[in-house]
């Protein structure tokens, strides 16, 4: 639910064509991608899962995290301006 709300809010402010999903649990990431695929199907947004979080961050213009993790999943050097 949190990922869906964050993605929808981001799209309202800054529409995007691709949505890349990463999750520590591949099954949950796939479920999230299916859910978001349904949310964005009429907006021509392509949704896909990736297991490579570093590549995801490096190719993204915006990164949204919705994790309860207490340790960082993303390294600062992966981000770009």
N, C-alpha and C positions, 0 to 999 in steps of 0.2 A: 504494500500500500504506500509506504513512504517513497519508494523509488518512483512509483507512478505519479504521485503528487508533485514530486520534485521535477520530473521530466516534463509534465504538463505545464508547470509554472515556467520553466526555462523556455519551453517552446513559445509560450505567449509573449515573452520578452524578446526572445532571439530565435526565430524559427530555424530549424536545422533539417538536413536531409538524411542524416545517418545517426543512429543511436547504437553505441557499442556497450555491451554489458559484460561485466566481469564479476564473478563471485567465487568465494573460496569453495563453495559446494557447486559442482557442475550441474547437478539436478535442479538446484534452486535458481541458478543463473538461467538455465533453459526455461524454467517456469516463469521467471520474471520477463524474459525476452518474449515469450508467447503472450503474456499479459500486455506488455507494452506494444507488441505488434498489433494486437487488437485495438488498443487505444489509438494508435497512430495510423491505422490502415487507410483511413480516408484522407490523410494528410500527406500521403506519398513519402513517408519516412521509412527507410530501410532499417530494420533492427537485427543485430546479430550478436552472438556470444563470442568472446575471445578468452582464451586462457592466459594470454600474455599481457599482464597488466602494464608492464613497462611500455610495450608497443602501443597499447591502447592510449595511455597518457600522452605519449610523444606524438601521436597522430591526431589528437583531439584539440579542438579550439576551446572547449569548455569541459571541465571535469566536475561531476557531482558525486559526492560520497554519501552513502547512507549505511553506515556500518557501526555496530556496537563495539568494534575492536578497540582495545585500549593501547594497541601498538600500531605505529604507522604502516600503512600498506603502500603508500606512494612516497617516493623519494623526491626531494625538492629539485634535484638536477634533471628529473624527467620533464618538469614543467617548462614551458616556453612562453614568451610574451607574444 
